[in-house]
Amino acid sequence: MVAGDGAAQEVCSRHDRSGRPGVAGTGAGAARYPRHRQRGPTGFRSTPVESRRTCPHPHDSLRAAWGKSLLFRASAKTVAVMALDGSLFLHLTEAFVHMHGYRPGPSEVRSWERSIPVLAAALNEAGLSDVEVMLEYGLPLNSKRADAVLAGVHPATGEPSYVVVELKQWSQALPHEDDPTLCHVDAYRDPVLNPVEQVRRYCDYLVNFNGAVAAHPERVSGVAYLHNATESGVSGLREIERDGHGLLFTEERRGAFLDHLRTRLSHRHPGARAADELCAGATVPSKQLMSVAAEEVRDRTQFVLLDEQQVAYRMVLNAVEKAKHADRKEVVVVTGGPGTGKSVIALQLLGELYRRGVPALHATGSQSFTKTMRKIAGARKREVQDLFKYFNSFMAAEKNSLGALICDEAHRIRETSANRYTRAEHRTGRAQIDELIDVAYVPVFFLDEHQVVRPGEMGTVADIKAAAAKRGIPCTVVPLDSQFRCGGSDAYVRWVVRLLGLEPGGPVVWEPDGRMRLLVADSPGEMEAFLEARRAERYGARMSAGYCWRWSPEPRPGEPLPADVVIGDWARPWNLRGDRSVSGAPPAALWATDPAGFGQVGCVYTAQGFEYDWSGVIIGPDLVWRGDRWITDRTASKDPVFRRSTPDADVDRLIRNTYKVLLTRGMVGTVVYSTDPETRGKLRELAGAVTRQAPSRG
């Protein structure tokens, strides 16, 4: 049996059913919608139109169609009434807890209480009481949430129309002196994204990733409503307004705000059906990192950066410009868990730096990642491959010879670049981190401290800050929080971190959030069959495992791959170790990206840094659950990097980090299997799901 979240596809329900939603009008401007039965976007029956239950349980508002989620949905008039009696905020809080697993902070609740009633009042005053309001609308494949998305019918075209709204309580804000897409607000120490830029990017992202509007970008517009601000207090933010995806309004221009809403939303038609259509829109597959790497480097940007991603991007570019004009160095560290977009930002930076004529290189400590970048980005132009280096490439480099060095996967920085093949004149004992800082005016480090998986890896924020301080170089740290992998589910990543004891609190039962699927298999064969069925549906899939089985010698050409990972009567080879293809299997560096990689089991060193739709993970005997805790067994690990001198505490931490990496590779779902029965039982308990038969191979 496979245990998992029994609700892979759920209905995006609404709260307010007063009036008949989506009933087409007649004459000019009538809503142009195809007739369909009263069902939700996935075929599940929605709340009946005639129901008097105007405020169902808040969990209903979490229903999602493959990853679209929101905290609450109702007509503008219902939002206004519920805001007045306070019930709206109780619903939002309970829905937030259900979705994220923790209570919203006081500042979040205050922002709801102070901003949502203002928006609802504006809509009702504008005569738009039947417009559908979707609060805290989750962007697809991403954990970012728009404050509100208004759904209705365009008054001129009769087509669906959507307005993304970013609400701010700021009374004043000043544009950043070097970059008007950033701004300064008294409440924040560091620059934040200009709300005009923020809402514009939300609109662009929604168009890029929601099938309901992908072919109709004109249906989406965006506004930033600073309802406590005066014109004089924020007028400088408006200089980056350039299209309907990002307009700014203040309380002083409330009349203009109402007029603008009337140009986008009709007062004659309810917005329920437009909201249904948006919720039902197919999630456009994410433009995966590897397939667009060449465009990221050579041409225009393909990914839309959001919030702190864009802040990190701009901070690096601003640092490079300052270094160029002031002849001074600066170190930038960008931190974030798996799937927060570190590698996307790194590639976009490299492309933009080259477009600006800034000498820059990309470097990692991962052979698989670097080789894949070289192959894809340099497919048509061989010289592009030379942009991608390794951390140990700079032992003899001249100081400040680069404008910028983009260090991705920086948690894999080693103590020293020297190894047994290093020339004697380069064996200086110099720290690798010093080499990386010295070579560029602006070295940039992208890292996740929970992805350190080998002894001797020392790419931590503290290490980098100490190395910079030793040289008197300023160091800026930019954290990334939002999820773009794991279906955009930050709840799933937190579940993994707590499962493995990498953060306090202990394991918790997984609550399906409509973004990421979690399944537990009873056997590796069952796991493989399930993944094969997903591949038949045109999803990508890979199997990976803890380092608990030895590698066999590489076979000769024409010979079958040896069975390395043996569990009962199920056996599969490890991924290849070399640089050549053998018996149809791809070389190690391409295991994660070549479709032929599915036939082999990957290890952490080939999986790290990559993503695929479905991830099958085998937890080996090196990590087992006993009683009320995890026990690591270093004798079960076959990883040669663990020496006798490696302390038990380090082995424990690195094994847990290994499984954190493996469990966070999937973008749609994860299937996990443990070789240990007690551990398997605990995982099934924590998956917190209904059991069901695994799909057949067909």
C-alpha positions in Angstrom: 0.0 0.0 0.0 1.1 3.6 -0.5 0.1 6.1 2.1 -0.2 9.7 1.2 -2.3 12.8 0.9 -5.7 11.6 -0.3 -6.5 15.0 -1.9 -4.2 15.5 -4.8 -6.6 17.7 -6.6 -9.1 19.7 -4.5 -11.8 22.2 -5.2 -11.2 25.9 -4.9 -14.4 26.8 -3.0 -15.9 30.1 -2.2 -17.6 31.5 0.9 -20.3 33.8 -0.5 -23.1 32.2 -2.5 -25.6 35.0 -2.3 -26.9 35.5 -5.8 -26.3 33.1 -8.7 -22.5 33.4 -9.5 -21.4 33.5 -13.0 -24.8 33.9 -14.6 -24.2 35.4 -18.0 -25.8 38.7 -18.7 -27.4 39.8 -22.0 -26.6 42.5 -24.5 -23.4 44.5 -24.8 -20.7 43.7 -22.2 -22.4 40.4 -21.1 -20.0 38.0 -19.5 -18.7 35.6 -22.1 -18.3 32.2 -20.4 -19.0 28.7 -21.7 -21.9 26.9 -20.1 -20.8 24.3 -17.6 -22.2 22.3 -14.8 -22.0 23.6 -11.3 -18.8 21.9 -10.4 -15.4 22.9 -9.1 -12.4 23.1 -11.4 -11.3 19.5 -10.8 -14.7 17.9 -11.1 -15.5 17.8 -7.4 -18.9 19.4 -6.6 -18.7 22.9 -5.2 -20.9 24.4 -2.5 -24.5 24.5 -4.0 -25.5 27.9 -5.3 -28.7 27.8 -3.3 -26.9 27.1 0.0 -27.5 29.5 2.8 -24.2 28.6 4.3 -22.4 31.9 3.6 -19.4 31.1 5.7 -18.2 27.5 5.6 -15.3 26.2 7.6 -12.2 28.2 6.7 -10.4 25.1 5.6 -12.7 25.0 2.6 -11.0 28.1 1.3 -7.7 26.2 1.1 -9.0 23.9 -1.6 -6.6 24.0 -4.5 -6.2 22.8 -8.0 -2.6 21.5 -8.1 -1.0 24.2 -6.0 -3.3 27.3 -6.2 -4.3 28.2 -2.6 -5.9 31.1 -0.8 -7.0 31.8 2.7 -10.5 33.2 2.0 -12.8 33.9 -0.9 -16.1 35.8 -0.9 -17.9 38.7 -2.6 -16.8 42.2 -1.6 -20.0 42.8 0.3 -19.5 39.6 2.4 -15.9 40.6 3.1 -17.1 44.0 4.3 -19.8 42.5 6.6 -17.4 39.8 8.1 -14.7 42.4 8.6 -17.1 44.6 10.5 -18.1 41.8 12.9 -14.6 40.4 13.2 -15.4 36.9 12.0 -13.2 37.4 8.9 -10.0 37.6 10.9 -10.8 34.5 12.9 -11.3 32.6 9.6 -8.1 34.0 8.1 -6.2 33.0 11.2 -7.5 29.4 11.3 -7.0 29.0 7.6 -3.4 30.3 8.0 -2.7 27.8 10.8 -4.1 24.9 8.7 -2.0 25.9 5.7 1.3 26.8 7.3 1.3 24.8 10.6 1.8 27.8 12.8 -0.1 30.9 13.9 0.3 34.2 11.9 2.3 36.8 13.7 0.7 39.8 15.4 1.9 42.1 12.6 0.3 39.9 10.0 -3.1 39.9 11.8 -2.9 43.7 12.3 -2.3 44.2 8.6 -5.4 42.1 7.8 -7.5 44.1 10.3 -6.3 47.5 9.1 -6.1 46.9 5.3 -8.7 44.5 4.2 -11.7 46.6 5.5 -10.3 49.6 3.6 -10.2 47.5 0.3 -13.7 46.1 0.9 -15.1 49.5 1.6 -13.5 50.9 -1.6 -15.0 48.1 -3.7 -18.5 48.6 -2.3 -18.3 52.3 -2.7 -17.4 51.8 -6.3 -20.5 49.7 -6.8 -18.5 46.5 -7.1 -20.1 44.6 -4.3 -20.4 41.4 -6.3 -16.7 41.3 -7.4 -15.1 38.2 -5.9 -12.2 38.9 -3.5 -9.6 36.2 -3.0 -7.5 37.0 0.1 -3.9 35.9 0.5 -3.9 34.3 -3.0 -1.0 31.8 -3.3 1.0 32.2 -6.5 1.4 28.8 -8.3 4.5 26.7 -7.6 5.6 29.4 -5.1 5.0 30.2 -1.5 4.4 33.9 -2.2 0.9 35.3 -1.6 -0.7 38.3 -3.2 -2.7 40.3 -0.5 -5.8 40.1 -2.7 -6.8 39.1 -6.2 -10.1 40.7 -7.4 -12.0 38.6 -9.9 -14.8 39.9 -12.1 -15.9 40.7 -15.7 -14.3 43.5 -17.8 -16.9 46.2 -18.4 -15.9 46.7 -22.1 -15.0 43.2 -23.3 -17.1 40.9 -21.2 -14.1 38.7 -20.6 -12.8 37.7 -17.2 -10.7 40.4 -15.5 -8.4 40.2 -12.5 -6.8 42.9 -10.4 -3.9 41.9 -8.2 -3.8 44.2 -5.1 -0.8 44.9 -2.8 -1.9 46.6 0.3 0.6 48.7 2.4 0.0 50.7 5.6 3.1 52.8 5.0 2.6 56.6 5.5 5.7 57.4 3.5 8.5 55.8 1.6 11.5 57.1 -0.4 12.9 55.5 -3.6 16.4 54.0 -3.2 19.0 56.6 -4.2 20.7 54.2 -6.7 17.7 52.1 -7.7 14.1 53.2 -7.8 12.8 49.6 -7.9 13.9 49.5 -4.2 12.7 51.9 -1.5 13.4 52.9 2.1 10.7 52.7 4.7 11.3 53.8 8.3 10.0 50.4 9.7 12.7 48.5 7.9 16.5 48.7 8.3 17.3 47.5 4.8 15.8 48.5 1.4 12.7 46.7 0.3 11.0 46.2 -3.0 9.0 49.2 -4.4 5.4 48.0 -4.1 4.8 49.1 -7.8 7.6 46.7 -8.8 6.3 44.0 -6.4 2.8 43.9 -7.7 4.0 44.1 -11.3 6.1 41.0 -10.8 3.2 39.2 -9.2 1.1 40.0 -12.3 3.9 38.8 -14.6 4.4 35.6 -12.5 0.6 34.9 -12.6 0.5 35.2 -16.4 3.6 33.0 -16.7 2.3 30.2 -14.5 -1.5 30.1 -14.6 -3.1 28.7 -17.7 -6.3 30.7 -17.3 -4.4 33.9 -18.2 -1.3 32.6 -19.9 -2.7 33.4 -23.4 -4.6 36.5 -22.1 -2.1 38.8 -20.2 -4.5 41.7 -20.8 -6.9 40.2 -18.3 -4.5 40.8 -15.5 -3.7 44.2 -13.9 -2.1 45.2 -10.7 -2.3 48.0 -8.1 -0.4 49.0 -5.0 -2.8 50.7 -2.6 -1.0 52.7 0.1 -4.1 53.6 2.1 -2.3 55.5 4.9 0.0 57.5 2.6 -0.1 61.0 1.3 0.9 61.9 -2.2 3.9 63.8 -1.0 5.0 61.0 1.2 5.3 58.4 -1.6 5.3 60.3 -4.9 8.9 59.2 -5.7 7.8 55.5 -5.9 5.6 56.3 -8.9 8.5 57.0 -11.2 8.7 53.3 -12.2 5.0 53.1 -13.2 5.0 52.0 -16.9 2.0 49.7 -17.5 -1.3 48.4 -16.1 0.6 45.7 -14.1 1.9 48.2 -11.6 0.0 51.4 -10.6 0.1 53.2 -7.3 -2.7 54.8 -5.4 -2.9 56.6 -2.1 -5.8 57.6 0.2 -5.5 61.1 -1.3 -6.2 59.6 -4.7 -9.0 57.3 -3.5 -11.4 58.6 -6.2 -8.9 57.8 -8.9 -8.5 54.3 -7.3 -12.3 53.7 -7.5 -12.4 55.0 -11.1 -9.6 52.6 -12.0 -11.3 49.6 -10.5 -14.5 50.5 -12.5 -12.4 50.4 -15.7 -11.3 46.8 -14.9 -14.4 45.3 -13.2 -18.0 45.5 -14.1 -20.7 46.3 -11.6 -23.3 44.3 -13.6 -21.8 40.8 -13.3 -20.8 38.7 -10.2 -17.2 37.7 -10.2 -17.6 34.1 -9.0 -17.2 32.4 -12.3 -14.1 34.5 -13.2 -12.6 33.4 -9.8 -13.5 29.7 -10.6 -11.7 30.0 -13.9 -8.6 31.4 -12.3 -8.6 28.7 -9.7 -9.2 26.1 -12.3 -6.4 27.4 -14.5 -3.7 24.7 -15.2 -0.4 25.4 -13.5 2.0 26.0 -16.4 5.0 23.8 -15.8 7.8 25.8 -14.2 10.6 26.7 -16.7 13.1 24.4 -15.1 16.6 25.8 -14.4 18.6 23.6 -16.8 16.4 23.9 -19.9 16.7 27.7 -20.0 20.2 28.2 -18.7 21.5 29.2 -22.1 18.8 31.9 -22.4 19.5 33.1 -18.9 23.2 33.7 -19.8 22.9 34.8 -23.4 19.6 36.5 -23.8 16.8 38.1 -21.9 15.6 36.9 -18.5 13.1 34.0 -18.5 12.2 33.8 -14.8 10.3 36.4 -12.9 12.0 37.2 -9.6 9.7 38.0 -6.7 10.2 40.1 -3.5 13.4 39.1 -1.7 14.7 37.4 -4.9 14.5 40.7 -6.7 16.0 42.5 -3.7 19.0 40.1 -3.7 19.4 40.5 -7.5 19.4 44.3 -7.3 21.6 44.4 -4.2 24.3 42.5 -6.1 24.0 44.7 -9.2 24.2 47.8 -7.1 27.3 46.5 -5.3 28.9 45.8 -8.6 28.2 49.4 -9.8 29.5 50.9 -6.6 32.7 48.8 -6.8 33.2 49.9 -10.4 32.9 53.6 -9.6 34.4 53.7 -6.0 37.1 51.0 -6.5 36.1 49.2 -3.3 35.1 45.6 -2.6 31.9 44.2 -1.1 30.9 40.6 -0.2 27.2 39.6 -0.6 25.8 36.4 0.9 22.4 35.1 -0.2 20.9 32.4 2.1 17.9 30.2 1.5 16.7 26.6 1.7 16.2 24.3 -1.2 14.0 25.7 -3.9 14.1 29.3 -2.9 15.6 30.4 -6.2 19.3 30.8 -5.4 20.5 29.2 -8.7 17.9 31.1 -10.7 19.2 34.4 -9.3 22.8 33.3 -9.8 22.2 32.6 -13.5 20.2 35.8 -14.1 23.0 37.8 -12.5 25.6 36.2 -14.7 23.5 37.0 -17.8 22.9 40.6 -16.7 26.5 41.2 -15.8 27.6 40.1 -19.2 25.0 42.3 -20.8 26.6 45.2 -18.8 30.1 44.2 -19.9 31.2 43.3 -16.3 33.7 40.5 -16.2 32.2 37.7 -14.1 32.3 33.9 -13.7 30.0 31.3 -12.1 31.6 28.7 -9.8 30.4 25.8 -7.7 31.8 22.9 -5.7 29.6 20.4 -7.5 30.9 18.6 -10.5 27.4 17.5 -11.6 26.0 21.0 -11.5 29.0 22.6 -13.2 29.1 20.0 -16.0 25.4 20.3 -16.6 25.6 24.1 -16.8 28.5 23.8 -19.3 26.6 21.3 -21.5 23.3 23.2 -21.6 24.5 26.8 -21.6 27.3 26.1 -24.0 25.3 23.9 -26.4 25.6 26.3 -29.3 28.6 28.4 -28.3 31.6 26.5 -26.9 33.0 29.6 -25.2 29.9 29.9 -22.9 31.1 26.7 -21.2 34.1 28.6 -19.9 31.9 30.8 -17.7 31.3 27.9 -15.3 34.2 27.1 -13.0 34.9 25.2 -9.8 35.7 26.6 -6.4 39.3 25.3 -6.7 39.9 27.1 -10.0 41.2 30.3 -8.4 44.4 29.3 -6.5 46.6 31.2 -8.9 44.2 33.9 -10.0 45.1 37.6 -9.8 43.4 39.6 -7.1 40.3 41.6 -8.2 40.7 40.3 -11.7 36.9 39.9 -11.9 34.1 42.4 -11.4 32.0 39.6 -9.8 32.2 36.0 -8.9 28.9 34.1 -8.6 29.5 31.2 -6.1 26.5 28.9 -6.2 26.1 26.0 -3.8 28.6 27.8 -1.6 27.8 25.5 1.3 30.2 23.2 -0.5 33.2 25.4 -0.1 36.2 23.4 1.2 38.9 24.3 3.8 41.5 24.4 1.0 41.6 24.1 -2.8 44.7 21.9 -2.6 44.5 18.2 -3.2 47.0 15.4 -4.1 47.1 16.7 -7.7 47.9 20.3 -6.8 51.2 21.7 -8.0 53.7 22.3 -5.2 53.9 26.0 -5.8 50.1 26.3 -5.2 50.2 24.4 -1.9 50.2 27.5 0.1 47.7 26.4 2.8 45.5 29.4 1.8 41.8 28.9 2.7 39.5 28.4 -0.3 37.2 31.0 0.9 40.0 33.6 0.9 40.8 32.7 -2.7 37.2 33.3 -3.7 36.9 36.6 -1.9 40.2 37.9 -3.3 39.5 37.2 -7.0 36.6 39.6 -7.5 35.5 43.0 -6.5 32.1 41.6 -5.5 32.1 37.9 -4.6 28.6 36.6 -4.2 27.8 33.4 -2.2 24.5 31.5 -2.5 24.2 28.9 0.2 22.0 26.7 2.5 23.8 25.7 5.7 21.5 22.6 6.0 22.9 21.2 2.8 26.5 20.6 4.1 26.9 16.9 3.5 30.6 16.2 3.7 33.3 16.7 6.3 35.4 19.7 5.5 32.7 21.7 3.9 32.7 25.1 5.5 30.5 27.4 3.5 28.6 29.1 6.3 27.5 32.6 6.8 29.8 32.9 9.9 32.8 31.7 7.9 32.2 34.1 5.1 31.6 37.1 7.3 34.7 36.3 9.3 36.9 36.0 6.2 35.5 39.4 4.9 35.9 41.1 8.3 39.6 39.9 8.4 40.1 41.9 5.2 38.0 44.9 6.3 35.4 44.2 3.6 31.7 45.0 4.2 29.5 41.9 4.0 25.7 42.0 3.3 23.5 39.0 4.0 20.2 38.7 2.0 17.8 35.9 3.2 15.4 34.1 0.8 12.3 32.6 2.3 9.9 31.7 -0.6 9.6 28.2 -2.1 9.8 27.6 -5.8 10.5 23.9 -5.6 8.3 21.4 -3.7 5.3 22.9 -5.4 6.0 26.2 -3.7 5.2 24.5 -0.4 7.2 26.1 2.4 5.1 23.9 4.7 6.6 20.8 3.2 10.2 22.0 3.5 9.5 22.9 7.2 8.0 19.4 7.6 11.2 17.8 6.3 13.5 20.0 8.5 11.5 19.1 11.6 11.2 15.4 10.6 15.0 15.2 10.5 15.5 17.1 13.7 17.4 20.0 11.9 15.2 22.4 13.8 13.7 22.1 17.3 10.2 20.9 17.9 10.3 17.3 16.7 8.5 15.6 13.8 4.9 16.6 13.1 2.2 15.0 11.1 2.1 16.2 7.5 -1.1 18.1 6.6 -1.7 18.2 2.8 -1.6 21.8 1.6 -2.6 21.3 -2.1 0.9 22.2 -3.3 3.1 19.2 -2.6 2.2 15.5 -2.4 3.8 13.1 0.1 3.5 9.3 -0.1 5.1 6.4 1.8 5.7 3.2 -0.1 5.9 -0.3 1.4 8.6 -1.5 -1.0 11.1 -0.1 -3.5 9.3 -1.9 -6.2 6.0 -0.2 -5.4 7.8 3.2 -5.3 9.4 2.5 -8.7 6.0 1.4 -10.2 4.4 4.6 -8.9 7.1 6.8 -10.4 6.9 4.9 -13.7 3.2 5.7 -13.9 4.0 9.3 -13.3 6.6 9.2 -16.2 3.9 7.7 -18.4 1.9 10.9 -17.6 4.9 12.9 -18.9 6.3 13.9 -15.5 10.0 13.7 -14.8 11.0 11.3 -12.0 14.1 10.1 -10.3 15.0 7.6 -7.5 17.7 8.4 -4.9 19.0 6.8 -1.8 21.2 7.3 1.2 24.9 6.2 0.8 24.4 2.8 2.3 25.5 0.5 -0.6 28.9 0.2 -2.2 29.6 1.1 -5.8 30.6 -1.7 -8.1 33.5 -1.2 -10.5 32.4 0.6 -13.7 31.4 -2.0 -16.3 33.0 -2.2 -19.7 31.1 -0.8 -22.7 28.4 -3.2 -23.7 28.2 -4.8 -20.3 25.0 -4.4 -18.2 25.2 -2.1 -15.2 25.8 -4.1 -12.0 23.1 -4.2 -9.3 24.4 -2.0 -6.4 21.3 -1.0 -4.4 19.9 -4.4 -3.4 16.8 -4.6 -1.2 15.3 -8.0 -1.0 14.5 -9.1 -4.5 14.7 -5.6 -5.9 18.0 -4.4 -7.2 19.1 -1.3 -9.2 22.5 0.2 -10.1 23.8 3.4 -8.7 24.2 6.3 -11.1 27.5 6.1 -13.0 30.6 7.6 -11.6 32.5 8.5 -14.7 32.2 11.0 -17.5 31.0 8.6 -20.2 27.7 6.9 -20.9 27.6 3.2 -20.3 24.8 0.8 -21.5 22.5 3.7 -22.2 22.9 5.2 -18.8 24.0 8.9 -18.7 27.3 10.0 -17.1 27.1 11.0 -13.5 26.9 14.7 -14.2 23.8 14.3 -16.3 21.9 11.7 -14.2 19.4 14.3 -12.9 18.7 15.9 -16.3 18.9 13.1 -18.9 15.7 11.1 -19.1 17.7 7.8 -19.2 18.8 8.6 -15.6 15.6 7.0 -14.2 17.0 3.5 -14.4 19.7 4.2 -11.8 19.5 5.3 -8.2 21.1 8.6 -7.6 23.2 9.6 -4.5 23.3 13.0 -2.8 26.3 14.2 -4.8 24.5 13.8 -8.1 21.1 15.0 -6.9 22.2 18.1 -5.0 21.4 21.3 -6.8 18.9 19.7 -9.2 15.1 19.3 -9.3 12.6 16.9 -10.9 8.8 16.6 -10.8 8.6 13.4 -8.7 11.2 12.3 -6.3 11.5 8.7 -4.9 13.8 8.6 -1.8 15.1 5.4 -0.2 16.2 5.9 3.5 18.8 3.3 4.2 19.9 1.7 7.5 22.1 4.7 8.3 19.1 6.5 9.7 16.4 4.6 11.7 13.6 5.6 14.1 13.8 3.9 17.5 11.3 4.7 20.2 10.9 8.4 20.1 14.0 9.5 18.2 16.2 9.1 15.2 19.4 7.0 15.5 22.2 7.3 13.0 24.4 4.3 12.4 27.7 5.3 10.9 28.6 1.7 10.3 25.8 1.4 7.8 27.1 4.3 5.7 29.4 3.4 2.8 30.4 7.0 2.1 34.2 7.1 1.9 34.3 10.7 3.0 33.5 9.6 6.6 36.9 8.7 8.2 37.5 7.2 11.6 38.6 10.6 12.7 35.2 12.2 11.7 33.4 12.8 15.0 30.1 11.0 15.6 28.2 14.3 16.0 29.5 15.4 12.5 28.4 12.1 10.9 25.0 12.4 12.5 24.5 16.0 11.2 25.8 15.2 7.7 23.6 12.1 7.3 20.5 14.1 8.3 21.5 16.9 5.9 21.9 14.2 3.2 18.3 13.1 3.6 17.1 16.7 3.7 18.7 17.3 0.3 17.2 14.1 -1.2 13.7 14.8 0.3 13.6 18.3 -1.2 14.3 17.6 -4.9 10.7 17.0 -6.0 8.6 19.8 -7.4 5.2 17.9 -7.5 5.6 15.1 -5.0 7.9 12.8 -3.0 7.5 9.1 -2.4 9.6 7.8 0.5 10.6 4.3 1.5 12.7 3.1 4.4 14.5 -0.2 4.5 13.7 -0.5 8.2 10.1 -1.6 9.2 9.9 0.5 12.4 11.1 3.6 10.5 8.6 2.9 7.7 5.8 2.7 10.2 6.8 6.0 11.7 7.0 7.6 8.3 3.5 6.3 7.5 2.2 7.8 10.8 3.8 11.1 10.0 2.6 11.2 6.4 -0.8 11.5 8.1 -2.7 10.2 5.1 -5.2 7.9 3.8 -3.8 4.7 2.3 -4.6 3.8 -1.2 -3.4 1.4 -3.9 -0.3 2.5 -5.8 -1.0 3.2 -9.5 0.0 0.5 -11.9 2.7 1.1 -14.5 0.2 2.1 -17.1 
